[in-house]
Every structure is written in structure tokens, then in C-alpha cells.
Amino acid sequence: MRTILLVDDEERMLNLIELFLIPQEFKCIKAKSGIKALEILTKEQVDLVLLDIMMPGMDGWEVCEKLRKFSEVPVIMLTARSDKFDLVKGLEIGADDYLTKPFDERELVARINAVLRRLPNVEKELSVIVQGDFTLDRETYSLQFKEELAQLTLKEFYIIEALMTRPKKTFTREELLEAAWDYDTYTDMRTIDSHIRNLRDKLKTAQFPTEEFIKTVWGIGYKWN
């Protein structure tokens, strides 16, 4: 699942765009300010940024200029203005595309997919997640550690995918439950503990150092180390 960072000072717009993207199998992270967006980009693995221009404090132009100093993540700028000057300025400071509000849901998704497709090696990058010596393959649902390979069940894959895509985050049991099961599931929270225990046993048998990378955070849940 590809991760999109949504940056807009309007909560309503953030929620609307998220509503458009979730059915297209995008995971959304939301930021209501440029400062928060830059903070997220230093900590999280993001595949694309949807960046509003007209924000108080730090506007989209400044955010784009600052993020280009440390990241090549694709950026699509959003604005309520149709001035060609905005388009040219956005491209000059490092944006990959430009979309004027209000926009059609289908055009938004099409532009996101077009930007992702034209980036070098993006399809290969999107098919695997790499963290240190670990590689999670989204096509084969397997986890590799150095030369060792373990085949995962679908639920195990979703749990590991959540942990690896946001390695600095501590996930609650509820969050992992939502990642691995349907959102409206009635599965007991402690099911996550059973799956983590079985997953550790499986990976330990495959010579994976499970205690070193699947960490229990007492009273909260689990995280990738």
C-alpha cells in the first residue's frame, strides 16, 4: 500500500481527499501545517505529497523548498488559484505536478498514479519494503532477512507491513487489528498478541532475530525496532 502525505490547513479538505484515496488503496497521513508536514517527512516513509499552497504561517511554496533540501519525494501542489504564475513557480521550486481546486476525484487519482509511474524504478520500490537487512515483498507476501526467507500468512503480512512502513511508530493493538482485519471487525484485541506470538515463533524457526526487531511496548502494543 502506497502512502500519501496530505498537507492542508483545512480539516474538511484533508478528510475529503482521504475519502477519495482510501478506496484506491492509498494510505493517508494528514498534516494541518507545513511544519508538521516537514516533521513527518523526516520520520516516515512517504511515496507522494499532496501539498496545499495557501496555508497560514509556512505556505506550500516554502514547504516544497525546504523538503527539496533533504527529499526527492514526489509533490503535487494544490491551490484554489488558476494563475499560470503559480504553476510555473511550483515546477521551478521542485513540484512534480499542479492541481487546481475544486478538482474531480478521478483527475486527482489519475495525476497521482501518473506521477508515481514516471518516476525511475518506482514500481520496483513500491513492491518491496526494505528496513536494514529485512525485505518485505508485497508480491510474494514473504519476509527476507539476509539469506533467510519466511512465507507469511495474509494477516502476518499486514501486521509486518504496518510495522515496517512506520518503523518509529508504536502501534496499539487496535491499530494493528485495523491494519490486518476489516475495519469493522469484531475480532478480540488479544488476537493480535496471538498472531505476534505465532509470527515470532515462525520467524525464529527460520533463524530470524525476532526479539531484536518486533518489540513489545508494554501497556501500548508493538513497534518495529
Sequence and secondary structure as in RCSB ss.txt:
>XXXX:A:sequence
MRTILLVDDEERMLNLIELFLIPQEFKCIKAKSGIKALEILTKEQVDLVLLDIMMPGMDGWEVCEKLRKFSEVPV
IMLTARSDKFDLVKGLEIGADDYLTKPFDERELVARINAVLRRLPNVEKELSVIVQGDFTLDRETYSLQFKEELA
QLTLKEFYIIEALMTRPKKTFTREELLEAAWDYDTYTDMRTIDSHIRNLRDKLKTAQFPTEEFIKTVWGIGYKWN
>XXXX:A:secstr
 EEEEEE S HHHHHHHHHHHGGGTEEEEEESSHHHHHHHHHHS  SEEEEES  SSS HHHHHHHHTTT    E
EEEES   HHHHHHHHHTT SEEEESS  HHHHHHHHHHHHHHSTTHHHHHHEEEETTEEEETTTTEEEETTEEE
E  HHHHHHHHHHHHSTT EEEHHHHHHHHS TT    TTHHHHHHHHHHHHHHHTT  HHHHEEEETTTEEEE 
